[in-house]
Amino acid sequence: MEGKAKTPAGSPVARGKRSLARKSTAVSQAVQLMYPICLSLD
């Protein structure tokens, strides 16, 4: 994988994609935690 990508591994784009993936994972985990709570409030 290292030699194939035109952009270096430490490029802002790659870093942004990685942080975005981490954020979306955190969001989905938060949704899974909050969803039952919201249902029980109803």
matplotlib code that plots the C-alpha trace (Angstrom):
import matplotlib.pyplot as plt

x = [0.0, 2.8, 4.3, 1.0, -0.6, 0.4, -0.1, 2.2, 0.7, 1.0, -0.8, -3.6, -6.1, -5.2, -5.2, -8.5, -10.0, -8.7, -10.1, -13.4, -13.7, -12.9, -15.5, -18.2, -17.4, -17.8, -21.1, -22.5, -21.5, -23.1, -26.3, -26.4, -26.0, -28.5, -31.3, -32.6, -32.5, -34.6, -37.0, -37.4, -38.0, -41.0]
y = [0.0, 2.4, 2.7, 2.8, 5.9, 9.2, 11.2, 10.4, 8.5, 11.6, 13.9, 16.1, 14.3, 10.9, 12.3, 14.0, 10.7, 8.8, 11.4, 11.4, 7.6, 7.9, 10.6, 8.6, 5.5, 7.6, 9.1, 5.7, 4.4, 7.5, 6.9, 3.3, 4.4, 7.3, 5.6, 3.3, 6.2, 8.4, 5.5, 5.0, 8.8, 8.5]
z = [0.0, 0.8, -2.7, -4.6, -3.1, -4.8, -1.6, 1.4, 4.3, 6.6, 4.2, 5.6, 3.4, 4.8, 8.3, 7.8, 6.5, 9.5, 12.0, 10.1, 10.4, 14.1, 14.5, 12.6, 14.7, 17.9, 16.6, 15.8, 19.3, 20.9, 18.9, 20.0, 23.6, 23.4, 21.4, 24.1, 26.6, 24.2, 23.8, 27.5, 27.9, 25.6]

ax = plt.figure().add_subplot(projection="3d")
ax.plot(x, y, z, "-o")
ax.set_aspect("equal")
plt.show()
